[in-house]
Amino acid sequence: MKFNTVIIGGGLAGLVAGISLQKAGRSTAIISTGQNALHFFSGSFESIEEAPQRIIDLFAEAGVRLHYAPGVRLMPMGTFKKSTLSLEDISLLPEPKIGSKALIVSFSGYHDFFCSFLAEGLEKQGMSCRIKMLDLPELEKLEQSPSEMRSVQIARTMDRIWENVVREIRMLLRDEDTVILPQVFGLRDTSIPDRIRQGIPAQVIFTGTLPPSVPGIRTQLLLKRRYELLGGTYLMGDEATGAHVHEGSVHSIVTHNLGNHFLEAENFILATGAYFSKGLRSNPFQISEPIFGLDVEQAAERSDWYNPEFMREQPYMKYGVATDATLHALKDGEPIKNLYAIGSILGETHSEMGTGGGLAIRSALAVADQILKTSEE
């Protein structure tokens, strides 16, 4: 199979690059193992600080509504973090304050949302908090198995019974000016968070839970659908196992599922993520990139990889694949002509592009633009 561009990795960076290229009429394929950092997505792109209309439009075309409002968002521990661009159901506040009294609501048997920690953090800032656990008959079957009482399973049920939740909260409300809920709404129907806000006579703020992330999975589903509607080929549940590289260029990719059939392309994009998705691997001697054997920027001594104080910043989390200024990946110090690296596999090797979701989007757009420009020359 031959394409203009093959993208290895179906997370945020890979999908943004794929959508951008497909919109421009380039044929692409994405190889995705299925699990990626979007499953941990907070719903906010902290490192994007400028007004990014191009990004907002790209996501809107996929049905993912973003809003831009420099400020802060509420964290699960009752603290606040600087944010500017977020999914529409993530509240961005002008200052680290949400009111004087809060009703924190969760569900009996759900242990991935820490109400007491959230309340403690807010009370330290002078806010009065009251916690209530809802007993919903529709969740009783899920309670029988702890593995079922996870955010995604609950979200599937909440898409059907959110109106019952609104009714229960209206009865619980006293004089609170704020209601705080876990992010377990709107997995399939993106309008539900707004409808909940409209139905409750108080400020409603949705706060993160333990993974998997409902906003993240929803975002991935919508971006993937947009990519496929544009004609992209999404190879779900497959894995790149090797590559044919000759005279400084990649000619084809070998995958687990395709066996003796190779994926050929003019361009290749590596968007496999970092350690979590095995884009980077480590042993006691080195940190490596497993598909191409690319250069990885890292300290020479293992003792310099980590900080013995666990809660401090860990150096190894900043390591990433080495590239030139145009994001061509390097091997033995030389750029591979048609191989680019984007997203978290870069680590902090390109600090000018930011971190997290901001890095994923910026690097994906930069490489897509470069491929399009090169194709036109």
C-alpha positions as CSV (number, residue, x, y, z in Angstrom):
1,M,0.0,0.0,0.0
2,K,1.4,3.4,-1.0
3,F,0.5,6.8,0.5
4,N,1.8,10.3,0.4
5,T,2.4,10.2,4.1
6,V,2.4,7.4,6.7
7,I,1.9,8.5,10.3
8,I,3.0,6.2,13.1
9,G,0.8,7.0,16.2
10,G,-2.9,7.7,16.4
11,G,-3.0,10.1,19.3
12,L,-3.5,13.9,19.3
13,A,-0.3,14.8,17.3
14,G,-0.9,12.0,14.7
15,L,-4.6,12.9,14.2
16,V,-3.9,16.6,13.8
17,A,-1.2,16.0,11.2
18,G,-3.4,13.4,9.4
19,I,-6.4,15.7,9.3
20,S,-4.3,18.7,8.1
21,L,-2.8,16.6,5.2
22,Q,-6.1,14.9,4.2
23,K,-7.8,18.4,4.0
24,A,-5.1,19.4,1.6
25,G,-5.7,16.4,-0.6
26,R,-2.8,14.2,0.5
27,S,-3.4,10.5,1.0
28,T,-2.4,9.3,4.5
29,A,-2.4,6.3,6.7
30,I,-2.2,6.3,10.5
31,I,-0.9,3.3,12.4
32,S,-2.4,3.2,15.9
33,T,-1.9,0.6,18.7
34,G,-5.1,2.0,20.3
35,Q,-3.8,3.4,23.5
36,N,-2.3,6.9,23.7
37,A,-2.0,10.0,26.0
38,L,-5.5,11.3,25.0
39,H,-6.7,8.7,27.6
40,F,-5.1,10.9,30.2
41,F,-6.1,14.3,28.6
42,S,-7.1,17.0,31.1
43,G,-9.2,18.8,28.5
44,S,-6.8,21.8,28.4
45,F,-3.9,22.9,26.3
46,E,-1.8,24.8,28.8
47,S,1.2,25.7,26.7
48,I,-0.9,27.4,23.9
49,E,-1.0,31.0,25.1
50,E,-1.8,32.9,21.8
51,A,-5.3,33.1,20.3
52,P,-5.1,30.1,18.0
53,Q,-8.0,30.5,15.5
54,R,-6.5,27.9,13.1
55,I,-6.6,25.3,15.9
56,I,-10.1,26.2,17.1
57,D,-11.4,25.9,13.5
58,L,-9.7,22.5,12.9
59,F,-11.2,21.0,16.1
60,A,-14.6,22.6,15.4
61,E,-14.8,20.9,12.0
62,A,-14.4,17.6,13.9
63,G,-17.2,18.5,16.4
64,V,-14.7,19.3,19.2
65,R,-15.6,22.7,20.6
66,L,-12.8,24.7,22.1
67,H,-12.7,28.1,23.9
68,Y,-9.9,30.5,24.5
69,A,-9.9,32.5,27.7
70,P,-6.5,33.1,29.4
71,G,-7.0,32.3,33.1
72,V,-7.0,29.2,35.3
73,R,-8.8,26.0,35.7
74,L,-9.8,24.0,38.8
75,M,-7.6,21.0,39.5
76,P,-8.9,17.8,41.2
77,M,-7.0,18.6,44.4
78,G,-8.7,22.0,44.9
79,T,-5.8,24.0,43.4
80,F,-5.7,26.1,40.2
81,K,-3.5,25.8,37.2
82,K,-2.9,28.4,34.4
83,S,-4.8,27.6,31.2
84,T,-5.8,29.4,28.1
85,L,-7.2,27.0,25.5
86,S,-9.6,24.2,26.6
87,L,-12.5,22.0,25.6
88,E,-15.7,24.0,25.9
89,D,-16.9,22.0,29.0
90,I,-13.7,22.8,30.9
91,S,-14.3,26.1,32.8
92,L,-11.6,28.7,32.5
93,L,-11.7,31.2,35.3
94,P,-10.2,34.8,35.2
95,E,-8.7,34.2,38.7
96,P,-8.1,31.3,41.1
97,K,-11.5,31.7,42.8
98,I,-14.8,30.1,42.1
99,G,-17.2,31.5,44.7
100,S,-17.9,31.3,48.4
101,K,-19.8,28.0,48.9
102,A,-19.5,24.9,46.8
103,L,-21.6,21.7,46.6
104,I,-19.3,18.9,45.5
105,V,-21.2,16.0,44.0
106,S,-20.1,12.4,43.1
107,F,-21.7,9.0,43.0
108,S,-21.8,6.2,45.5
109,G,-19.2,3.5,44.7
110,Y,-17.2,5.8,42.4
111,H,-13.6,6.1,43.8
112,D,-11.8,7.9,41.0
113,F,-13.0,11.4,42.0
114,F,-11.5,12.6,45.3
115,C,-14.2,14.8,46.9
116,S,-12.5,15.2,50.3
117,F,-9.1,16.3,48.7
118,L,-11.0,18.7,46.5
119,A,-12.9,20.2,49.4
120,E,-9.8,20.4,51.6
121,G,-7.9,22.3,48.9
122,L,-10.8,24.8,48.4
123,E,-11.3,25.3,52.1
124,K,-7.7,26.3,52.5
125,Q,-8.5,29.1,50.2
126,G,-11.5,30.2,52.3
127,M,-14.3,28.4,50.5
128,S,-17.0,26.5,52.3
129,C,-17.7,23.1,50.8
130,R,-20.3,20.4,51.2
131,I,-20.0,16.9,49.8
132,K,-22.9,14.8,48.6
133,M,-22.9,11.3,47.0
134,L,-25.8,10.4,44.7
135,D,-27.3,7.0,44.9
136,L,-28.5,6.3,41.4
137,P,-30.4,3.1,40.6
138,E,-28.9,3.0,37.1
139,L,-25.4,2.7,38.6
140,E,-26.2,-0.2,40.9
141,K,-25.1,-2.9,38.3
142,L,-21.8,-1.1,37.7
143,E,-21.2,-1.0,41.5
144,Q,-21.1,-4.8,41.6
145,S,-17.7,-4.8,39.9
146,P,-15.1,-2.2,40.9
147,S,-13.6,-2.4,37.4
148,E,-17.0,-1.2,36.0
149,M,-17.1,1.9,38.2
150,R,-14.7,3.8,36.0
151,S,-15.2,7.1,34.4
152,V,-15.9,5.8,30.9
153,Q,-18.5,3.2,32.0
154,I,-20.2,5.8,34.2
155,A,-20.2,8.3,31.3
156,R,-22.0,5.8,29.0
157,T,-24.8,5.7,31.6
158,M,-24.7,9.4,32.2
159,D,-25.5,10.1,28.6
160,R,-28.9,8.5,29.3
161,I,-29.7,9.8,32.8
162,W,-28.0,13.2,33.1
163,E,-31.5,14.8,33.6
164,N,-32.0,12.7,36.7
165,V,-28.6,14.0,38.0
166,V,-29.7,17.6,37.4
167,R,-33.0,16.9,39.2
168,E,-31.2,15.4,42.2
169,I,-28.7,18.3,42.4
170,R,-31.5,20.9,42.3
171,M,-33.1,19.2,45.3
172,L,-29.7,19.1,47.2
173,L,-28.8,22.7,46.6
174,R,-29.1,25.1,49.6
175,D,-27.3,28.4,49.4
176,E,-24.3,27.2,47.4
177,D,-23.2,29.4,44.5
178,T,-21.1,26.6,42.8
179,V,-21.6,23.0,42.0
180,I,-18.6,20.8,41.2
181,L,-19.0,17.6,39.3
182,P,-16.5,14.9,37.9
183,Q,-15.9,15.0,34.2
184,V,-18.1,12.0,33.4
185,F,-20.6,13.7,31.1
186,G,-20.9,14.0,27.3
187,L,-18.9,11.0,26.1
188,R,-21.1,10.7,23.0
189,D,-23.3,13.8,23.2
190,T,-21.1,16.9,23.5
191,S,-24.1,19.1,24.3
192,I,-24.8,17.4,27.7
193,P,-22.3,19.5,29.8
194,D,-24.0,22.7,28.5
195,R,-27.4,21.4,29.2
196,I,-26.4,20.5,32.8
197,R,-25.2,24.0,33.3
198,Q,-28.5,25.4,32.0
199,G,-30.5,23.1,34.3
200,I,-28.7,24.0,37.6
201,P,-29.2,27.4,39.2
202,A,-25.6,27.8,40.2
203,Q,-22.2,28.0,38.6
204,V,-21.3,24.4,37.4
205,I,-17.6,23.3,37.1
206,F,-16.5,19.9,35.8
207,T,-13.3,18.6,37.3
208,G,-10.8,15.9,36.3
209,T,-10.9,12.3,37.5
210,L,-8.4,9.5,37.5
211,P,-7.9,8.1,33.9
212,P,-9.3,7.1,31.6
213,S,-10.3,10.7,30.7
214,V,-13.9,11.1,29.3
215,P,-13.0,14.4,27.6
216,G,-9.9,12.8,26.1
217,I,-11.6,9.7,24.7
218,R,-14.4,11.8,23.3
219,T,-11.8,14.1,21.6
220,Q,-10.1,11.1,20.1
221,L,-13.3,9.6,18.8
222,L,-14.3,12.8,17.1
223,L,-10.9,13.5,15.6
224,K,-10.6,10.0,14.3
225,R,-14.1,10.2,12.8
226,R,-13.2,13.5,11.1
227,Y,-9.9,12.0,9.8
228,E,-11.7,9.0,8.3
229,L,-14.5,11.1,6.7
230,L,-11.7,13.0,4.9
231,G,-10.6,9.7,3.4
232,G,-7.7,8.8,5.8
233,T,-6.8,5.2,6.4
234,Y,-6.7,4.5,10.2
235,L,-5.1,1.1,11.0
236,M,-6.5,0.5,14.5
237,G,-4.8,-2.1,16.7
238,D,-1.7,-2.4,14.6
239,E,1.9,-1.6,15.4
240,A,5.0,-0.5,13.4
241,T,7.7,-3.1,14.0
242,G,10.4,-2.0,11.7
243,A,11.4,0.2,8.7
244,H,13.4,0.0,5.5
245,V,15.8,2.9,5.4
246,H,18.2,3.4,2.5
247,E,20.6,6.2,1.7
248,G,19.1,8.5,4.4
249,S,15.4,8.0,3.4
250,V,12.6,5.8,4.7
251,H,11.1,3.6,1.9
252,S,8.5,1.6,3.8
253,I,7.2,0.5,7.2
254,V,6.7,-3.0,8.5
255,T,3.7,-3.6,10.8
256,H,2.6,-6.5,13.0
257,N,-0.7,-7.1,11.2
258,L,0.3,-6.6,7.6
259,G,3.0,-9.2,7.7
260,N,4.8,-9.2,4.3
261,H,2.8,-6.2,3.0
262,F,4.7,-2.9,3.5
263,L,3.4,0.6,3.9
264,E,5.2,2.8,1.4
265,A,5.1,6.6,1.3
266,E,6.9,9.8,0.3
267,N,6.9,11.0,3.9
268,F,6.8,9.4,7.3
269,I,5.8,11.0,10.6
270,L,6.8,9.5,14.0
271,A,4.1,10.4,16.6
272,T,4.4,7.4,18.9
273,G,4.6,9.3,22.1
274,A,7.0,8.8,25.0
275,Y,7.3,6.1,27.6
276,F,3.6,5.4,28.3
277,S,2.9,4.4,24.7
278,K,6.4,2.9,24.2
279,G,7.6,5.5,21.7
280,L,10.7,5.6,23.9
281,R,12.1,2.6,25.8
282,S,14.8,2.4,28.4
283,N,17.1,-0.2,30.0
284,P,19.8,0.3,32.6
285,F,22.2,1.7,30.0
286,Q,20.2,3.9,27.6
287,I,16.9,5.3,26.4
288,S,16.1,4.4,22.9
289,E,13.6,4.8,20.0
290,P,12.6,1.2,18.9
291,I,11.5,1.5,15.3
292,F,14.2,3.5,13.6
293,G,16.9,3.5,16.3
294,L,16.9,7.3,16.2
295,D,19.2,9.5,18.3
296,V,17.7,10.4,21.7
297,E,18.9,13.4,23.6
298,Q,19.7,12.1,27.1
299,A,22.4,12.4,29.9
300,A,25.3,10.0,29.4
301,E,25.2,8.8,33.0
302,R,22.2,6.9,34.3
303,S,22.5,8.7,37.7
304,D,21.7,11.9,35.9
305,W,18.4,10.6,34.5
306,Y,16.5,11.0,37.7
307,N,16.2,13.1,40.9
308,P,16.4,10.9,44.1
309,E,13.7,13.2,45.6
310,F,10.6,11.6,44.1
311,M,8.4,14.7,44.0
312,R,11.0,16.8,42.2
313,E,11.1,17.3,38.5
314,Q,12.6,14.2,36.8
315,P,15.2,14.8,34.1
316,Y,14.3,11.7,32.1
317,M,10.9,13.1,31.4
318,K,12.5,15.9,29.3
319,Y,14.4,13.5,27.0
320,G,13.3,13.0,23.5
321,V,14.2,12.1,19.9
322,A,16.8,14.4,18.4
323,T,15.7,16.4,15.3
324,D,17.0,19.3,13.3
325,A,15.2,22.7,13.3
326,T,12.6,21.4,10.8
327,L,11.8,18.3,12.9
328,H,13.5,15.9,10.7
329,A,14.6,13.0,12.9
330,L,18.3,12.4,13.4
331,K,20.1,9.0,13.3
332,D,23.8,9.0,14.0
333,G,23.8,12.8,13.9
334,E,22.3,13.0,10.4
335,P,18.7,13.9,9.4
336,I,16.6,11.3,7.7
337,K,15.3,13.2,4.7
338,N,11.6,12.2,4.8
339,L,11.1,11.2,8.5
340,Y,9.7,13.8,10.9
341,A,9.1,13.5,14.7
342,I,6.1,15.2,16.4
343,G,4.4,15.3,19.8
344,S,5.6,14.0,23.1
345,I,8.4,11.8,21.6
346,L,10.2,15.1,21.2
347,G,10.3,15.6,25.0
348,E,11.6,19.1,25.7
349,T,14.0,19.1,22.8
350,H,11.9,21.9,21.2
351,S,10.9,24.0,24.2
352,E,9.7,26.8,21.8
353,M,6.8,24.6,20.9
354,G,5.6,24.1,24.5
355,T,4.6,20.9,26.3
356,G,1.8,18.4,26.4
357,G,-1.1,19.0,24.1
358,G,0.3,22.3,22.9
359,L,3.5,20.6,21.7
360,A,1.5,17.9,20.0
361,I,-0.6,20.4,18.0
362,R,2.1,22.9,17.2
363,S,4.6,20.2,16.0
364,A,1.9,18.4,14.0
365,L,0.9,21.6,12.1
366,A,4.5,22.6,11.5
367,V,5.3,19.2,9.9
368,A,2.1,19.1,7.9
369,D,2.8,22.6,6.5
370,Q,6.3,21.6,5.7
371,I,5.2,18.4,3.8
372,L,2.7,20.5,1.8
373,K,5.2,23.1,1.0
374,T,7.8,20.5,-0.1
375,S,5.2,18.8,-2.3
376,E,4.4,22.0,-4.1
377,E,8.0,22.8,-4.9
